[in-house]
Amino acid sequence: MSKQLKFNSHTHLNEEVRFINKDKVKLTDLLERLNEEKKKERNSNIALSVAAVSAVTVFGIILSL
């Protein structure tokens, strides 16, 4: 019975440690996520700029006819 009690208390401590580790935030993960978001935003800005330039170009061609 003593061995079972020790095992249960040890298992309980491991579960607490796992729970505590899940609450921590790693700086490298945050920086990686930030860099990914910057890339997505840059790509969307480039696409928007290309669309705007294309629209102005088409409008200019139509006016010149």
Sequence and secondary structure as in RCSB ss.txt:
>XXXX:A:sequence
MSKQLKFNSHTHLNEEVRFINKDKVKLTDLLERLNEEKKKERNSNIALSVAAVSAVTVFGIILSL
>XXXX:A:secstr
 HHHHHHHHHHHHHHHHHHHHHH   HHHHHHHHHHHHHHHHHHHHHHHHHHHHHHHHHHHHHH 
